[in-house]
Structure formats: structure tokens, C-alpha cells
Amino acid sequence: MDAPEDPHVSTPASSLPRQLTESLLAVLLPASCTLCTGELTESLTGGICGSCWRALEPWTGAVCPRCGLPLATTLRLANSVCGECRLERPHFDYARSYGIYAGKLRRAVLELKFHRRERLGVRLGRLLEEPWLSLQAALSLPESWLILPVPLHRSRERERGYNQAELLARGLERALRERSPTEGFRLDGRSLARKRSTSPQSGLSVQARRENVRSVFTVTAPGRLRDRDVILVDDVMTTGATASACAAELKRAGVRRIVVLALARATPQFPDIAARQ
């Protein structure tokens, strides 16, 4: 589903008149921020005020170098993978998330998923550029990538009106193309599909999550994916079961390398974060 252009870009001069126009409209026709209910006096894009947008802070601490799980330590353990990755290596190569699924970032995700905030999805997708750049700086990565959203089942997508992961992927694609117009980033929302509807992953154990998504995904166009490198995009990552199930099918289809980017990472290691916000 095609989302409107996202004018919230800080550098290109061509977007400045558009931002000024929307800021003026926000003053003349005030609306409420979807996160704090305060009056919007800045750009209307996404319906989040500047203060709340700045509160969507990235995670900058230590992470598992493989699955990107935030680690409750001040040490940066470059070669120490988390316990889950030691027990069972995921099918993707690397994963990173923008921030912790708590506070205003969590509320933004819920607005996107359940309140038809399509513009917000594209805007939030731009945040995924940050974990991508941090990963790119640490690894030798190729220049040409397909960007695939984690698919919804057709019935769920019809009910919601869109796939939130595809909106995030669209925002990421635009951000990366603006930064590196000569490099190959292309969104592909059709080559990976979900064969059947499943129960929500929330509330399930690690093993139950894996069983819930086993044999759920399928590659519809193997020829487009063979020998390609893929960025797999999702809104929230918890155990990585969904991403790993997608990656397993992609690898069977001949995909060379898979990087997972999630907007938020849900983890029990930081229970105090949600309580403080």
C-alpha cells in the first residue's frame, strides 16, 4: 500500500517550503500529538510533536553482535554472543534494532499498528537508518540490497489496511537512497509471503514462538532473490523467532546474506525503562 511522501527530512533544501507550510498549518489548525496529547505546533507529519519525537532515543549500549539483543552491561563485548544465540544460532546473519520497546517508542509502535498511522510508519522507518549505518560501519557489507518487510497474512493486512513493516521499509529505503543515491537499495514487498495466519507471538514462550511461525513463510519469486543480499524489516523483535523463520526460507531460496532491522527490541532485561517513562 503506497504511503504519502514523508516530508520530515532535515537536510534537503527542496523540502524546506513543504515543512514551513505544514508548520504554519499546524499553528492555524492545531491538532494533538498522538503520544502526549499536547498541541502540535510543528510539522503534522506522523502526528507526533517535536518533543516526543526527540524522546524516541536509540539504544547505544552493548548488544549481542549476532542478534542485536541489548545487553545489561557497560562493557562492549564485541565477540560475546548472547545465551540464546549460543544455544541456537538464528538463520539470519545479523540483527539490530533502533531502540528498546518501552515508553514513547512503544506507544509510537502501537499507534502505527492499531490506529492507521500510515504517515507515522514511513517517518519511523527513517529511524532504521541509524542501526543500519552502525552495522555498516562495523562490517564489510555489499552496496546492493533488497529491502523486504516481514509479511502479514492477507487477512490481517486487509483488516489493518496495510502492513506496518512495509511502511517502515519504505521509510528506510527513502532515507538510504537520499544518503547514498548511487548505491542499490530497492524495496521488494512481494517476494516473501505468509502462507497462513498465526496467533500473536506476544505471551508465548520462546519454544512456542518458534513453533507458531514454523513453515509459515514462503518465497514467491526465488529468481529475484537468488544470490542477493537482503535487509529484512519488522516493527518489533523479541526472541527473533519470526525473523529467523523468514530468514530460513530466504536462505533456502539462495539469498546470500540477511540483516534484520527492527524499530524496537522487546527485552525483559530492562523492566525499569517502561516504568520510568
Phi, psi and omega per residue, in radians:
M1 nan 2.173 -3.015
D2 -1.369 2.202 -3.134
A3 -1.661 2.707 3.101
P4 -1.093 2.702 3.084
E5 -1.000 2.512 3.111
D6 -1.687 1.908 -3.107
P7 -1.460 0.023 -3.074
H8 -1.452 1.313 3.121
V9 -2.187 2.270 -2.975
S10 -1.490 -0.350 -2.992
T11 -1.862 -0.799 -3.050
P12 -1.104 2.264 -3.078
A13 -1.166 -0.492 -3.077
S14 -1.100 -0.391 -3.089
S15 -1.569 -0.138 -3.056
L16 -1.075 -0.844 3.118
P17 -1.027 -0.642 -3.135
R18 -1.146 -0.737 3.114
Q19 -1.128 -0.708 3.140
L20 -1.124 -0.704 3.123
T21 -1.090 -0.788 -3.114
E22 -1.227 -0.584 3.076
S23 -1.130 -0.696 3.103
L24 -1.133 -0.730 3.090
L25 -1.083 -0.622 3.137
A26 -1.153 -0.535 3.101
V27 -1.328 -0.779 -3.093
L28 -1.277 -0.609 -3.125
L29 -2.160 1.247 -3.020
P30 -1.049 2.487 3.071
A31 -2.286 2.996 -3.102
S32 -1.731 2.491 3.023
C33 -1.142 2.354 -3.098
T34 -1.230 -0.271 -3.105
L35 -1.749 -0.679 -3.086
C36 -2.016 -0.089 -3.113
T37 1.132 0.136 3.057
G38 -1.271 2.858 -3.110
E39 -1.220 2.374 3.085
L40 -1.478 2.122 3.077
T41 -2.126 0.151 3.108
E42 -2.085 -2.799 -3.118
S43 -0.965 2.428 -3.139
L44 -1.370 -0.183 -3.012
T45 -1.024 2.107 3.109
G46 1.456 -0.260 3.092
G47 1.250 0.400 3.114
I48 -2.033 2.294 -3.126
C49 -1.245 2.869 -3.104
G50 -1.063 -0.655 -3.129
S51 -1.122 -0.782 3.130
C52 -1.209 -0.632 3.116
W53 -1.086 -0.733 3.134
R54 -1.198 -0.367 3.122
A55 -1.376 -0.142 3.097
L56 -1.419 1.303 -2.995
E57 -1.447 2.503 3.087
P58 -1.351 2.742 3.021
W59 -1.417 2.194 -3.103
T60 -2.064 0.108 -3.134
G61 -1.482 -2.933 -3.117
A62 -1.209 2.566 3.097
V63 -2.401 2.778 2.968
C64 -1.112 2.212 -3.070
P65 -1.138 -0.277 -3.120
R66 -1.693 -1.034 -3.045
C67 -1.683 -0.116 3.087
G68 1.365 0.177 3.134
L69 -1.045 2.171 3.071
P70 -1.072 2.353 -3.074
L71 -1.911 2.395 -3.126
A72 -1.435 1.201 3.114
T73 -2.673 2.646 3.088
T74 -1.513 -0.129 -3.130
L75 -1.532 2.512 3.070
R76 -1.711 1.703 -3.039
L77 -1.607 1.552 -2.976
A78 -1.072 -0.572 -3.039
N79 -2.003 0.232 -3.087
S80 -1.857 1.836 3.141
V81 -1.410 2.815 -3.110
C82 -1.281 2.954 -3.103
G83 -1.076 -0.688 -3.130
E84 -1.125 -0.691 3.132
C85 -1.224 -0.519 3.074
R86 -1.241 -0.615 3.132
L87 -1.267 -0.739 -3.113
E88 -2.639 1.935 -3.111
R89 -1.197 2.281 3.119
P90 -1.206 2.814 -3.116
H91 -1.350 -0.363 3.056
F92 -1.401 2.872 -3.093
D93 -1.524 -0.753 3.125
Y94 -2.567 2.700 3.037
A95 -2.485 2.512 3.063
R96 -2.506 2.684 3.085
S97 -2.231 2.781 3.135
Y98 -1.290 -0.859 -3.074
G99 -2.653 -3.079 3.135
I100 -1.445 2.426 3.133
Y101 -1.334 1.413 -3.104
A102 -2.796 2.878 3.038
G103 0.988 -2.379 -3.043
K104 -1.277 -0.475 3.071
L105 -1.156 -0.727 3.093
R106 -1.082 -0.754 -3.136
R107 -1.144 -0.625 3.098
A108 -1.134 -0.712 3.105
V109 -1.095 -0.750 -3.136
L110 -1.153 -0.659 3.062
E111 -1.068 -0.761 3.141
L112 -1.085 -0.781 -3.019
K113 -1.328 -0.612 -2.937
F114 -2.101 -0.006 -3.087
H115 -2.272 0.425 3.011
R116 0.960 0.822 3.118
R117 -1.692 1.254 -3.046
E118 -1.166 -0.741 3.106
R119 -1.077 -0.670 3.112
L120 -1.061 -0.670 -3.139
G121 -1.058 -0.774 3.130
V122 -1.153 -0.700 3.139
R123 -1.155 -0.764 3.113
L124 -1.122 -0.567 3.135
G125 -1.048 -0.506 3.109
R126 -1.119 -0.457 3.125
L127 -1.134 -0.411 -3.120
L128 -1.210 -0.220 3.069
E129 -1.082 -0.588 -3.090
E130 -1.136 -0.921 3.090
P131 -1.126 -0.537 3.098
W132 -1.108 -0.812 -3.120
L133 -1.139 -0.630 3.119
S134 -1.166 -0.647 3.113
L135 -1.257 -0.708 3.140
Q136 -1.105 -0.630 3.137
A137 -1.212 -0.494 -3.084
A138 -1.547 -0.353 -3.039
L139 -2.223 2.771 3.038
S140 -1.543 1.729 -3.051
L141 -1.917 2.552 3.109
P142 -1.172 2.945 -3.047
E143 -1.641 -0.282 -3.072
S144 -1.932 2.161 -3.065
W145 -2.416 2.474 2.902
L146 -1.631 2.385 3.112
I147 -1.849 2.014 -3.102
L148 -2.014 2.210 3.005
P149 -1.392 2.576 2.974
V150 -1.114 2.162 -3.006
P151 -1.379 2.629 2.920
L152 -1.645 2.758 2.979
H153 -1.217 2.642 -3.076
R154 -0.955 -0.698 -3.110
S155 -1.157 -0.695 3.135
R156 -1.213 -0.658 -3.141
E157 -1.200 -0.672 3.079
R158 -1.104 -0.713 -3.134
E159 -1.128 -0.743 -3.088
R160 -1.433 -0.532 -3.123
G161 1.730 -0.203 -3.126
Y162 -2.984 2.935 3.013
N163 -1.797 2.017 -3.073
Q164 -1.076 -0.568 3.117
A165 -1.157 -0.574 3.120
E166 -1.233 -0.624 3.064
L167 -1.112 -0.754 3.092
L168 -1.085 -0.736 3.137
A169 -1.107 -0.630 3.113
R170 -1.137 -0.740 3.106
G171 -1.122 -0.711 3.097
L172 -1.089 -0.786 -3.133
E173 -1.016 -0.775 -3.122
R174 -1.124 -0.742 3.141
A175 -1.104 -0.767 -3.107
L176 -1.208 -0.639 3.113
R177 -1.197 -0.613 3.096
E178 -1.176 -0.664 3.141
R179 -1.283 -0.749 -3.056
S180 -2.309 1.327 -3.069
P181 -1.120 -0.348 -3.119
T182 -1.516 -0.254 -3.136
E183 -1.547 2.751 -3.011
G184 -1.666 1.738 3.031
F185 -2.124 2.116 -3.094
R186 -2.396 2.281 3.123
L187 -1.381 2.308 3.083
D188 -2.289 1.784 -3.088
G189 -1.734 0.225 -3.047
R190 -2.176 -0.257 -3.033
S191 -1.389 -0.271 3.100
L192 -2.139 2.261 -3.084
A193 -2.329 2.802 3.071
R194 -1.807 2.103 -3.026
K195 -1.291 -0.566 -3.105
R196 -2.552 2.732 3.119
S197 -1.321 2.561 3.140
T198 -2.245 2.882 3.054
S199 -1.216 2.661 3.057
P200 -0.989 2.503 -3.131
Q201 -1.290 -0.441 -3.098
S202 -1.047 2.364 3.112
G203 1.560 -0.139 3.140
L204 -1.584 2.664 3.059
S205 -1.240 2.955 3.140
V206 -1.005 -0.835 -3.121
Q207 -1.154 -0.683 3.132
A208 -1.148 -0.606 3.084
R209 -1.097 -0.743 -3.138
R210 -1.126 -0.748 3.136
E211 -1.163 -0.604 -3.090
N212 -1.114 -0.548 -3.089
V213 -1.922 0.152 3.116
R214 -1.150 2.249 3.107
S215 1.029 0.487 -3.128
V216 -1.542 -0.567 -3.021
F217 -1.755 2.682 3.116
T218 -2.509 2.587 3.070
V219 -1.618 2.135 -3.070
T220 -1.606 -0.329 -3.106
A221 -2.439 1.297 -3.098
P222 -0.998 -0.583 -3.115
G223 -1.088 -0.539 -3.141
R224 -1.350 -0.316 -3.027
L225 -1.848 -0.340 -3.043
R226 -1.054 2.272 3.120
D227 1.126 0.374 3.092
R228 -1.792 2.859 3.030
D229 -1.877 2.384 -2.955
V230 -2.196 2.376 2.904
I231 -1.775 2.046 -3.139
L232 -1.728 2.166 -3.000
V233 -1.962 2.360 3.047
D234 -2.488 2.882 -3.129
D235 -1.415 -0.868 -3.105
V236 -2.286 2.390 3.055
M237 -2.096 2.291 3.127
T238 -1.995 -1.394 3.099
T239 -1.593 -0.269 -3.081
G240 1.525 0.117 -3.092
A241 -1.098 -0.770 -3.134
T242 -1.134 -0.830 -3.141
A243 -1.074 -0.693 -3.127
S244 -1.199 -0.649 3.093
A245 -1.137 -0.724 3.054
C246 -1.070 -0.800 -3.085
A247 -1.106 -0.608 3.132
A248 -1.057 -0.762 3.132
E249 -1.213 -0.657 3.126
L250 -1.132 -0.719 3.122
K251 -1.140 -0.683 3.100
R252 -1.080 -0.519 -3.141
A253 -1.459 -0.003 3.068
G254 1.739 0.170 3.075
V255 -1.120 2.408 -3.019
R256 -1.437 -0.874 -3.081
R257 -2.483 2.468 -3.089
I258 -2.259 2.142 3.024
V259 -1.972 2.209 3.113
V260 -1.704 2.264 3.034
L261 -2.106 2.125 3.111
A262 -2.060 2.526 3.110
L263 -1.142 -0.724 -3.072
A264 -2.398 2.595 3.086
R265 -2.022 2.105 3.083
A266 -1.536 2.172 -3.108
T267 -2.586 2.367 3.119
P268 -1.304 -0.067 -3.109
Q269 -1.221 -0.318 -3.077
F270 -2.197 1.042 -3.102
P271 -1.180 -0.380 -3.100
D272 -1.339 -0.376 -3.081
I273 -1.102 -0.837 -3.120
A274 -1.099 -0.615 -3.099
A275 -1.213 -0.492 -3.088
R276 -1.482 -0.224 -3.022
Q277 -1.950 nan nan
